[in-house]
Amino acid sequence: MAFEAGHQKVGGRKKGTPNKLTKEMREVLKGVVADELDTLGQRLEELEPRDRLEVFIKLCLLLPKTQNAKTLR
């Protein structure tokens, strides 16, 4: 049974209401990441070159895409 086009929303959050848990988790993660960034350089130096490259590649995947990257595809 599917909803018909134009049906009224029933229950749940109002449109635009932020997800409280997501907001709290982001704040916690920001703090953890900020603490880890202070020691990242030292930790990378302790790794073998192959492991260092693997970590670097994984960290690059976390970076947001820029406008220029979209046009290069």
MODELLER restraints for C-alpha pairs under 7 A, 6 or more apart:
rsr = mdl.restraints
at = mdl.atoms
rsr.add(forms.Gaussian(group=physical.xy_distance, feature=features.Distance(at['CA:44:A'], at['CA:52:A']), mean=5.82, stdev=0.5))
